[in-house]
Amino acid sequence: MFMGDNMSDVMTELLDILNEDGTKTGECATKAEIYKHGYWHRTVHIWVINDQQELLMQKRNPFKKTFANLWAISAAGHVLSGESSLESGIRELKEELDITTSPENLEYLFTVKREQPYKDSSLRVIDDVYLLHYNVDVEHTKLQVEELTDIKYVYYQYLESILKNNDKDYVPYTEEHEKLFEILRDRYS
């Protein structure tokens, strides 16, 4: 779903504007408009876990508008208009980490709603969270450098303590992290 006035225009990704309950309003906007006006919108978060129970972390590009240069979730992105979060997750994994996977490999975990300050407005986001069991070769993975500059695995229990202790090199600890680590503790402890 892209829009441009003519063929020479730069293509613009459109996102569905949502109601607070996650239902579509029937309207779309660019990411810039979504951010500027604080519209509710959907994103997808994919946590990649390997056979050693380590979670893949990405270091966000230093020029990102939010959480620049911090270690964050394995892969994430905005759900484009007309796209499901599952389709978005598959697309983001390919774009950011060059991982090709199929829908049955992504395990839906939960959805969280969040609001965070952003410039003169608030980011209002509904995040669909998935888990992918996959062993990434961190030394030989082709990264989308516009989004991230490095990747590494961190044992999930250690990562939980890093985030809970507000390590300045990592994104802030959130409700999503709390729910994720509860699920992982139930499975692996």
TORPA-4810 file (N, C-alpha, C, O; in nm, 3 decimals):
<nodes>
NODE_1_0.083_-0.118_0.000_0.000_0.000_0.000_0.087_0.124_0.000_0.137_0.165_0.105_M
NODE_2_0.106_0.184_-0.114_0.190_0.301_-0.125_0.115_0.411_-0.200_0.021_0.384_-0.274_F
NODE_3_0.158_0.534_-0.179_0.089_0.645_-0.242_0.192_0.745_-0.293_0.292_0.771_-0.225_M
NODE_4_0.171_0.799_-0.411_0.256_0.904_-0.465_0.176_0.984_-0.566_0.087_0.930_-0.631_G
NODE_5_0.207_1.113_-0.580_0.134_1.196_-0.676_0.169_1.161_-0.819_0.083_1.167_-0.907_D
NODE_6_0.295_1.126_-0.843_0.334_1.082_-0.977_0.449_0.984_-0.966_0.497_0.955_-0.856_N
NODE_7_0.492_0.933_-1.079_0.592_0.827_-1.079_0.726_0.873_-1.023_0.803_0.790_-0.975_M
NODE_8_0.756_1.002_-1.026_0.885_1.048_-0.976_0.884_1.071_-0.825_0.990_1.093_-0.765_S
NODE_9_0.766_1.067_-0.762_0.759_1.085_-0.617_0.822_0.968_-0.544_0.818_0.855_-0.591_D
NODE_10_0.880_0.998_-0.430_0.928_0.892_-0.343_0.806_0.820_-0.287_0.713_0.884_-0.238_V
NODE_11_0.806_0.689_-0.293_0.693_0.611_-0.243_0.686_0.624_-0.090_0.789_0.622_-0.023_M
NODE_12_0.566_0.638_-0.038_0.544_0.656_0.105_0.464_0.540_0.160_0.359_0.504_0.107_T
NODE_13_0.515_0.482_0.267_0.443_0.373_0.332_0.326_0.430_0.410_0.340_0.530_0.481_E
NODE_14_0.211_0.367_0.397_0.093_0.408_0.471_0.064_0.307_0.581_0.082_0.186_0.563_L
NODE_15_0.020_0.359_0.695_-0.017_0.277_0.809_-0.165_0.298_0.838_-0.217_0.408_0.818_L
NODE_16_-0.233_0.194_0.884_-0.372_0.207_0.925_-0.379_0.283_1.056_-0.302_0.256_1.149_D
NODE_17_-0.469_0.379_1.065_-0.497_0.447_1.191_-0.596_0.359_1.266_-0.697_0.315_1.210_I
NODE_18_-0.568_0.335_1.394_-0.650_0.246_1.475_-0.724_0.323_1.583_-0.684_0.432_1.622_L
NODE_19_-0.833_0.263_1.630_-0.896_0.307_1.753_-0.814_0.251_1.868_-0.730_0.163_1.848_N
NODE_20_-0.836_0.301_1.988_-0.758_0.257_2.104_-0.772_0.107_2.129_-0.683_0.045_2.188_E
NODE_21_-0.884_0.046_2.086_-0.904_-0.097_2.106_-0.838_-0.182_1.996_-0.849_-0.304_1.998_D
NODE_22_-0.769_-0.117_1.901_-0.698_-0.189_1.797_-0.775_-0.209_1.668_-0.720_-0.262_1.571_G
NODE_23_-0.900_-0.168_1.664_-0.978_-0.180_1.541_-0.940_-0.067_1.445_-0.903_0.042_1.487_T
NODE_24_-0.951_-0.096_1.317_-0.915_0.003_1.215_-1.024_0.109_1.204_-1.143_0.079_1.212_K
NODE_25_-0.981_0.234_1.186_-1.076_0.345_1.169_-1.121_0.355_1.024_-1.221_0.421_0.994_T
NODE_26_-1.048_0.291_0.933_-1.076_0.304_0.790_-0.991_0.412_0.725_-1.000_0.435_0.604_G
NODE_27_-0.908_0.479_0.805_-0.820_0.583_0.752_-0.675_0.537_0.760_-0.639_0.454_0.843_E
NODE_28_-0.592_0.593_0.672_-0.448_0.565_0.669_-0.372_0.695_0.681_-0.426_0.803_0.656_C
NODE_29_-0.245_0.684_0.718_-0.158_0.801_0.725_-0.014_0.755_0.710_0.018_0.637_0.727_A
NODE_30_0.072_0.848_0.677_0.215_0.817_0.671_0.267_0.801_0.814_0.203_0.845_0.909_T
NODE_31_0.381_0.739_0.826_0.443_0.724_0.958_0.467_0.860_1.022_0.445_0.877_1.142_K
NODE_32_0.511_0.957_0.943_0.535_1.092_0.996_0.407_1.152_1.052_0.409_1.213_1.159_A
NODE_33_0.295_1.135_0.981_0.166_1.187_1.029_0.120_1.113_1.155_0.068_1.174_1.248_E
NODE_34_0.140_0.982_1.155_0.104_0.900_1.272_0.179_0.952_1.396_0.119_0.972_1.502_I
NODE_35_0.310_0.973_1.380_0.392_1.020_1.492_0.352_1.162_1.533_0.339_1.191_1.652_Y
NODE_36_0.333_1.249_1.435_0.301_1.389_1.464_0.171_1.405_1.541_0.162_1.484_1.635_K
NODE_37_0.069_1.328_1.501_-0.064_1.344_1.561_-0.094_1.245_1.674_-0.199_1.252_1.737_H
NODE_38_-0.002_1.153_1.698_-0.023_1.058_1.806_-0.134_0.958_1.780_-0.201_0.915_1.874_G
NODE_39_-0.154_0.921_1.654_-0.257_0.823_1.620_-0.216_0.683_1.668_-0.098_0.648_1.666_Y
NODE_40_-0.315_0.606_1.709_-0.291_0.466_1.741_-0.257_0.392_1.611_-0.319_0.415_1.507_W
NODE_41_-0.159_0.304_1.619_-0.119_0.223_1.504_-0.060_0.091_1.554_-0.032_0.077_1.673_H
NODE_42_-0.040_-0.004_1.464_0.007_-0.138_1.502_0.151_-0.159_1.456_0.190_-0.119_1.346_R
NODE_43_0.227_-0.223_1.543_0.360_-0.269_1.507_0.371_-0.418_1.539_0.285_-0.475_1.606_T
NODE_44_0.476_-0.477_1.489_0.503_-0.618_1.516_0.642_-0.626_1.580_0.736_-0.560_1.536_V
NODE_45_0.652_-0.709_1.683_0.780_-0.735_1.751_0.808_-0.884_1.743_0.724_-0.966_1.780_H
NODE_46_0.926_-0.918_1.695_0.965_-1.059_1.686_1.089_-1.080_1.771_1.192_-1.017_1.749_I
NODE_47_1.076_-1.169_1.867_1.189_-1.211_1.948_1.241_-1.342_1.890_1.165_-1.438_1.875_W
NODE_48_1.370_-1.346_1.858_1.433_-1.467_1.806_1.508_-1.533_1.920_1.591_-1.470_1.986_V
NODE_49_1.478_-1.661_1.943_1.546_-1.736_2.048_1.615_-1.857_1.985_1.559_-1.922_1.897_I
NODE_50_1.738_-1.886_2.030_1.811_-1.998_1.973_1.801_-2.122_2.062_1.731_-2.121_2.164_N
NODE_51_1.872_-2.226_2.024_1.867_-2.353_2.099_1.930_-2.344_2.237_1.908_-2.431_2.321_D
NODE_52_2.009_-2.239_2.262_2.072_-2.220_2.393_1.990_-2.128_2.484_2.037_-2.084_2.589_Q
NODE_53_1.867_-2.100_2.444_1.775_-2.013_2.518_1.829_-1.870_2.529_1.810_-1.801_2.629_Q
NODE_54_1.896_-1.827_2.422_1.946_-1.691_2.413_1.856_-1.613_2.318_1.812_-1.665_2.215_E
NODE_55_1.830_-1.488_2.353_1.750_-1.401_2.268_1.842_-1.314_2.182_1.944_-1.262_2.229_L
NODE_56_1.805_-1.301_2.057_1.881_-1.218_1.965_1.845_-1.071_1.989_1.728_-1.034_1.992_L
NODE_57_1.947_-0.990_2.005_1.928_-0.847_2.025_1.989_-0.773_1.907_2.092_-0.814_1.852_M
NODE_58_1.925_-0.662_1.869_1.981_-0.577_1.764_2.017_-0.442_1.823_1.948_-0.390_1.910_Q
NODE_59_2.129_-0.387_1.775_2.166_-0.251_1.814_2.108_-0.157_1.709_2.145_-0.161_1.592_K
NODE_60_2.017_-0.072_1.755_1.947_0.019_1.663_2.044_0.123_1.605_2.137_0.167_1.671_R
NODE_61_2.019_0.159_1.482_2.100_0.258_1.413_2.101_0.388_1.494_1.998_0.427_1.548_N
NODE_62_2.216_0.455_1.504_2.223_0.579_1.583_2.137_0.693_1.529_2.118_0.793_1.598_P
NODE_63_2.086_0.680_1.407_2.004_0.786_1.349_1.854_0.757_1.357_1.774_0.832_1.301_F
NODE_64_1.815_0.650_1.427_1.673_0.618_1.444_1.606_0.726_1.529_1.671_0.786_1.615_K
NODE_65_1.476_0.750_1.505_1.403_0.855_1.578_1.373_0.814_1.722_1.362_0.900_1.810_K
NODE_66_1.360_0.684_1.747_1.333_0.637_1.883_1.438_0.533_1.922_1.474_0.447_1.842_T
NODE_67_1.485_0.541_2.044_1.579_0.444_2.102_1.704_0.426_2.016_1.753_0.314_1.999_F
NODE_68_1.755_0.535_1.964_1.874_0.531_1.878_1.993_0.472_1.952_2.017_0.502_2.069_A
NODE_69_2.067_0.386_1.882_2.193_0.328_1.929_2.178_0.242_2.055_2.276_0.220_2.126_N
NODE_70_2.058_0.194_2.083_2.037_0.107_2.199_2.012_-0.036_2.153_1.963_-0.060_2.042_L
NODE_71_2.046_-0.131_2.240_2.015_-0.272_2.215_1.867_-0.294_2.238_1.811_-0.252_2.339_W
NODE_72_1.803_-0.360_2.142_1.657_-0.377_2.146_1.619_-0.515_2.092_1.703_-0.601_2.068_A
NODE_73_1.491_-0.530_2.075_1.427_-0.652_2.026_1.493_-0.704_1.897_1.554_-0.626_1.823_I
NODE_74_1.479_-0.832_1.870_1.542_-0.895_1.753_1.503_-0.827_1.622_1.590_-0.790_1.544_S
NODE_75_1.375_-0.809_1.599_1.325_-0.743_1.478_1.190_-0.682_1.510_1.113_-0.736_1.588_A
NODE_76_1.164_-0.568_1.449_1.037_-0.500_1.473_1.007_-0.405_1.358_1.097_-0.365_1.284_A
NODE_77_0.881_-0.370_1.346_0.846_-0.274_1.244_0.698_-0.241_1.245_0.619_-0.303_1.315_G
NODE_78_0.665_-0.141_1.166_0.526_-0.099_1.153_0.450_-0.193_1.061_0.504_-0.240_0.961_H
NODE_79_0.326_-0.220_1.096_0.237_-0.299_1.011_0.180_-0.204_0.907_0.112_-0.108_0.941_V
NODE_80_0.208_-0.232_0.780_0.162_-0.145_0.672_0.012_-0.162_0.649_-0.045_-0.267_0.682_L
NODE_81_-0.050_-0.062_0.594_-0.192_-0.068_0.564_-0.222_-0.189_0.474_-0.155_-0.210_0.373_S
NODE_82_-0.322_-0.266_0.513_-0.362_-0.384_0.437_-0.280_-0.507_0.469_-0.304_-0.613_0.410_G
NODE_83_-0.186_-0.498_0.559_-0.097_-0.608_0.594_-0.135_-0.661_0.732_-0.174_-0.582_0.818_E
NODE_84_-0.125_-0.791_0.755_-0.145_-0.847_0.889_-0.014_-0.835_0.966_0.092_-0.815_0.907_S
NODE_85_-0.021_-0.847_1.098_0.102_-0.840_1.177_0.193_-0.959_1.145_0.315_-0.946_1.149_S
NODE_86_0.135_-1.073_1.114_0.213_-1.191_1.077_0.289_-1.165_0.946_0.408_-1.195_0.936_L
NODE_87_0.221_-1.109_0.847_0.287_-1.074_0.721_0.398_-0.971_0.744_0.506_-0.980_0.685_E
NODE_88_0.370_-0.876_0.830_0.468_-0.773_0.862_0.590_-0.835_0.930_0.704_-0.798_0.900_S
NODE_89_0.566_-0.929_1.022_0.676_-0.995_1.092_0.768_-1.069_0.996_0.890_-1.062_1.008_G
NODE_90_0.709_-1.140_0.902_0.789_-1.213_0.802_0.870_-1.115_0.717_0.987_-1.138_0.689_I
NODE_91_0.806_-1.005_0.678_0.874_-0.901_0.599_0.989_-0.839_0.676_1.099_-0.824_0.623_R
NODE_92_0.964_-0.802_0.803_1.068_-0.737_0.884_1.187_-0.829_0.910_1.301_-0.784_0.907_E
NODE_93_1.161_-0.957_0.935_1.272_-1.051_0.956_1.361_-1.058_0.832_1.483_-1.062_0.844_L
NODE_94_1.299_-1.059_0.715_1.376_-1.064_0.590_1.452_-0.934_0.568_1.570_-0.936_0.534_K
NODE_95_1.385_-0.820_0.586_1.449_-0.691_0.562_1.563_-0.663_0.660_1.671_-0.622_0.619_E
NODE_96_1.539_-0.685_0.789_1.636_-0.646_0.890_1.747_-0.747_0.909_1.863_-0.709_0.927_E
NODE_97_1.714_-0.877_0.905_1.810_-0.981_0.941_1.835_-1.083_0.831_1.911_-1.178_0.851_L
NODE_98_1.773_-1.066_0.715_1.785_-1.159_0.603_1.742_-1.301_0.642_1.798_-1.400_0.594_D
NODE_99_1.641_-1.310_0.730_1.584_-1.440_0.771_1.458_-1.464_0.689_1.366_-1.381_0.689_I
NODE_100_1.454_-1.576_0.620_1.335_-1.617_0.547_1.265_-1.724_0.630_1.325_-1.826_0.665_T
NODE_101_1.139_-1.700_0.662_1.063_-1.796_0.741_0.920_-1.800_0.690_0.881_-1.721_0.604_T
NODE_102_0.842_-1.892_0.744_0.702_-1.905_0.705_0.613_-1.878_0.826_0.659_-1.882_0.940_S
NODE_103_0.485_-1.849_0.801_0.393_-1.812_0.911_0.387_-1.914_1.025_0.376_-1.875_1.142_P
NODE_104_0.394_-2.042_0.993_0.382_-2.142_1.100_0.501_-2.142_1.195_0.494_-2.202_1.302_E
NODE_105_0.611_-2.075_1.158_0.728_-2.068_1.246_0.722_-1.953_1.346_0.796_-1.951_1.444_N
NODE_106_0.632_-1.858_1.321_0.617_-1.746_1.414_0.507_-1.779_1.514_0.392_-1.801_1.476_L
NODE_107_0.542_-1.783_1.640_0.448_-1.813_1.747_0.396_-1.682_1.807_0.473_-1.605_1.865_E
NODE_108_0.267_-1.658_1.793_0.207_-1.539_1.854_0.209_-1.557_2.005_0.167_-1.662_2.056_Y
NODE_109_0.257_-1.456_2.078_0.263_-1.463_2.224_0.154_-1.378_2.289_0.077_-1.428_2.372_L
NODE_110_0.146_-1.249_2.253_0.050_-1.158_2.316_0.053_-1.024_2.243_0.136_-1.002_2.156_F
NODE_111_-0.039_-0.937_2.281_-0.044_-0.800_2.230_-0.039_-0.706_2.349_-0.105_-0.729_2.451_T
NODE_112_0.040_-0.600_2.337_0.045_-0.497_2.441_0.017_-0.361_2.378_0.046_-0.337_2.260_V
NODE_113_-0.038_-0.276_2.459_-0.069_-0.139_2.418_0.024_-0.047_2.496_0.043_-0.064_2.616_K
NODE_114_0.082_0.050_2.426_0.174_0.140_2.496_0.162_0.282_2.444_0.128_0.306_2.328_R
NODE_115_0.191_0.374_2.532_0.199_0.516_2.497_0.331_0.567_2.553_0.367_0.538_2.667_E
NODE_116_0.402_0.642_2.470_0.527_0.701_2.518_0.540_0.842_2.460_0.497_0.867_2.348_Q
NODE_117_0.600_0.933_2.537_0.617_1.069_2.488_0.702_1.070_2.361_0.798_0.993_2.348_P
NODE_118_0.666_1.157_2.267_0.743_1.175_2.145_0.724_1.318_2.098_0.615_1.358_2.057_Y
NODE_119_0.832_1.396_2.103_0.830_1.537_2.066_0.712_1.607_2.135_0.704_1.606_2.257_K
NODE_120_0.621_1.669_2.057_0.509_1.741_2.116_0.383_1.654_2.125_0.274_1.706_2.149_D
NODE_121_0.397_1.525_2.108_0.283_1.435_2.106_0.316_1.310_2.186_0.403_1.311_2.273_S
NODE_122_0.246_1.203_2.155_0.274_1.072_2.214_0.270_0.968_2.104_0.190_0.978_2.011_S
NODE_123_0.357_0.869_2.115_0.346_0.752_2.029_0.242_0.661_2.093_0.252_0.629_2.211_L
NODE_124_0.143_0.622_2.016_0.037_0.534_2.066_0.039_0.409_1.978_0.001_0.411_1.861_R
NODE_125_0.084_0.300_2.039_0.116_0.180_1.961_0.051_0.056_2.021_0.043_0.040_2.143_V
NODE_126_0.004_-0.030_1.933_-0.043_-0.163_1.970_0.058_-0.261_1.910_0.069_-0.272_1.788_I
NODE_127_0.131_-0.331_1.997_0.238_-0.420_1.955_0.191_-0.565_1.959_0.148_-0.614_2.064_D
NODE_128_0.199_-0.634_1.845_0.177_-0.779_1.841_0.314_-0.844_1.855_0.405_-0.815_1.779_D
NODE_129_0.327_-0.933_1.954_0.457_-0.989_1.990_0.461_-1.138_1.952_0.371_-1.215_1.985_V
NODE_130_0.568_-1.175_1.881_0.588_-1.312_1.833_0.723_-1.365_1.878_0.814_-1.289_1.913_Y
NODE_131_0.734_-1.498_1.877_0.859_-1.566_1.908_0.896_-1.654_1.790_0.811_-1.724_1.735_L
NODE_132_1.024_-1.651_1.751_1.075_-1.736_1.645_1.193_-1.815_1.700_1.290_-1.757_1.748_L
NODE_133_1.184_-1.947_1.692_1.297_-2.032_1.729_1.387_-2.044_1.607_1.347_-2.101_1.505_H
NODE_134_1.509_-1.988_1.617_1.597_-1.982_1.500_1.739_-1.957_1.547_1.763_-1.875_1.635_Y
NODE_135_1.833_-2.028_1.488_1.975_-2.011_1.521_2.039_-1.922_1.416_2.075_-1.968_1.307_N
NODE_136_2.054_-1.794_1.447_2.114_-1.696_1.357_2.266_-1.704_1.368_2.320_-1.713_1.478_V
NODE_137_2.333_-1.701_1.255_2.478_-1.691_1.252_2.512_-1.542_1.261_2.512_-1.471_1.161_D
NODE_138_2.541_-1.496_1.382_2.559_-1.351_1.404_2.681_-1.295_1.332_2.687_-1.175_1.306_V
NODE_139_2.777_-1.378_1.301_2.899_-1.331_1.233_2.877_-1.312_1.082_2.949_-1.235_1.019_E
NODE_140_2.778_-1.382_1.024_2.763_-1.380_0.879_2.623_-1.340_0.834_2.582_-1.374_0.723_H
NODE_141_2.551_-1.268_0.916_2.417_-1.224_0.881_2.423_-1.088_0.814_2.489_-0.996_0.864_T
NODE_142_2.354_-1.075_0.702_2.346_-0.948_0.631_2.242_-0.861_0.701_2.124_-0.897_0.707_K
NODE_143_2.285_-0.747_0.754_2.198_-0.659_0.832_2.149_-0.542_0.747_2.219_-0.496_0.656_L
NODE_144_2.029_-0.495_0.778_1.976_-0.373_0.715_2.030_-0.255_0.795_1.972_-0.216_0.897_Q
NODE_145_2.141_-0.197_0.749_2.213_-0.097_0.828_2.134_0.031_0.853_2.166_0.106_0.944_V
NODE_146_2.031_0.057_0.773_1.946_0.174_0.800_1.867_0.154_0.930_1.823_0.251_0.991_E
NODE_147_1.850_0.030_0.970_1.773_-0.001_1.090_1.861_-0.040_1.210_1.836_0.001_1.323_E
NODE_148_1.965_-0.120_1.183_2.047_-0.173_1.292_2.192_-0.183_1.250_2.223_-0.194_1.131_L
NODE_149_2.281_-0.180_1.350_2.424_-0.182_1.319_2.494_-0.306_1.371_2.608_-0.332_1.333_T
NODE_150_2.430_-0.383_1.458_2.495_-0.502_1.513_2.389_-0.594_1.572_2.277_-0.551_1.601_D
NODE_151_2.424_-0.720_1.589_2.337_-0.816_1.657_2.420_-0.903_1.749_2.540_-0.921_1.728_I
NODE_152_2.356_-0.956_1.851_2.421_-1.050_1.943_2.314_-1.130_2.015_2.198_-1.088_2.022_K
NODE_153_2.352_-1.245_2.068_2.264_-1.325_2.151_2.295_-1.300_2.297_2.411_-1.283_2.335_Y
NODE_154_2.190_-1.298_2.381_2.205_-1.284_2.526_2.114_-1.386_2.591_1.996_-1.396_2.556_V
NODE_155_2.169_-1.464_2.686_2.089_-1.563_2.757_1.968_-1.491_2.821_1.984_-1.386_2.883_Y
NODE_156_1.849_-1.548_2.806_1.727_-1.476_2.842_1.723_-1.432_2.988_1.675_-1.322_3.017_Y
NODE_157_1.772_-1.515_3.082_1.768_-1.476_3.223_1.864_-1.359_3.251_1.834_-1.271_3.331_Q
NODE_158_1.979_-1.361_3.185_2.074_-1.250_3.200_2.016_-1.123_3.139_2.027_-1.015_3.197_Y
NODE_159_1.953_-1.136_3.022_1.892_-1.020_2.958_1.783_-0.960_3.047_1.771_-0.837_3.056_L
NODE_160_1.705_-1.043_3.110_1.602_-0.992_3.201_1.664_-0.907_3.311_1.613_-0.799_3.342_E
NODE_161_1.775_-0.953_3.370_1.838_-0.874_3.477_1.898_-0.745_3.422_1.894_-0.642_3.490_S
NODE_162_1.955_-0.748_3.301_2.009_-0.627_3.239_1.898_-0.523_3.223_1.916_-0.406_3.259_I
NODE_163_1.785_-0.565_3.169_1.675_-0.473_3.144_1.613_-0.422_3.273_1.582_-0.303_3.285_L
NODE_164_1.595_-0.510_3.371_1.536_-0.468_3.499_1.625_-0.368_3.571_1.576_-0.285_3.648_K
NODE_165_1.756_-0.378_3.548_1.851_-0.286_3.613_1.875_-0.159_3.532_1.967_-0.083_3.562_N
NODE_166_1.792_-0.137_3.430_1.796_-0.013_3.351_1.934_0.018_3.293_1.982_0.131_3.301_N
NODE_167_1.997_-0.084_3.236_2.126_-0.064_3.170_2.110_0.042_3.062_2.019_0.033_2.979_D
NODE_168_2.196_0.142_3.062_2.184_0.257_2.971_2.207_0.220_2.824_2.174_0.300_2.737_K
NODE_169_2.261_0.103_2.795_2.285_0.061_2.658_2.167_-0.016_2.597_2.172_-0.056_2.481_D
NODE_170_2.062_-0.038_2.676_1.946_-0.115_2.633_1.819_-0.030_2.641_1.813_0.067_2.717_Y
NODE_171_1.719_-0.069_2.563_1.590_0.000_2.571_1.533_-0.017_2.712_1.570_-0.110_2.782_V
NODE_172_1.444_0.071_2.753_1.384_0.060_2.886_1.301_-0.068_2.902_1.244_-0.120_2.806_P
NODE_173_1.296_-0.117_3.025_1.216_-0.235_3.061_1.068_-0.199_3.053_1.026_-0.094_3.103_Y
NODE_174_0.989_-0.285_2.989_0.848_-0.256_2.967_0.759_-0.374_3.005_0.808_-0.481_3.044_T
NODE_175_0.630_-0.353_2.993_0.532_-0.459_3.014_0.558_-0.576_2.918_0.540_-0.692_2.956_E
NODE_176_0.599_-0.546_2.797_0.630_-0.652_2.700_0.741_-0.743_2.752_0.730_-0.865_2.744_E
NODE_177_0.847_-0.683_2.805_0.957_-0.763_2.858_0.909_-0.850_2.973_0.942_-0.969_2.981_H
NODE_178_0.830_-0.791_3.062_0.779_-0.864_3.177_0.701_-0.988_3.132_0.722_-1.097_3.186_E
NODE_179_0.612_-0.971_3.035_0.532_-1.084_2.985_0.618_-1.187_2.914_0.599_-1.308_2.932_K
NODE_180_0.712_-1.140_2.832_0.801_-1.231_2.759_0.881_-1.318_2.856_0.886_-1.440_2.840_L
NODE_181_0.944_-1.255_2.954_1.029_-1.331_3.046_0.947_-1.427_3.132_0.996_-1.533_3.170_F
NODE_182_0.825_-1.391_3.164_0.738_-1.483_3.237_0.712_-1.609_3.154_0.717_-1.720_3.207_E
NODE_183_0.684_-1.592_3.025_0.662_-1.706_2.936_0.788_-1.791_2.925_0.781_-1.914_2.933_I
NODE_184_0.902_-1.726_2.908_1.028_-1.801_2.894_1.066_-1.874_3.022_1.114_-1.987_3.016_L
NODE_185_1.045_-1.811_3.138_1.071_-1.880_3.265_0.984_-2.002_3.280_1.031_-2.107_3.326_R
NODE_186_0.856_-1.992_3.243_0.764_-2.105_3.252_0.809_-2.221_3.163_0.791_-2.338_3.199_D
NODE_187_0.866_-2.189_3.047_0.909_-2.292_2.952_1.043_-2.355_2.987_1.062_-2.476_2.971_R
NODE_188_1.137_-2.273_3.034_1.275_-2.319_3.043_1.328_-2.336_3.185_1.436_-2.394_3.202_Y
NODE_189_1.259_-2.290_3.285_1.312_-2.301_3.423_1.272_-2.432_3.486_1.307_-2.458_3.601_S
</nodes>
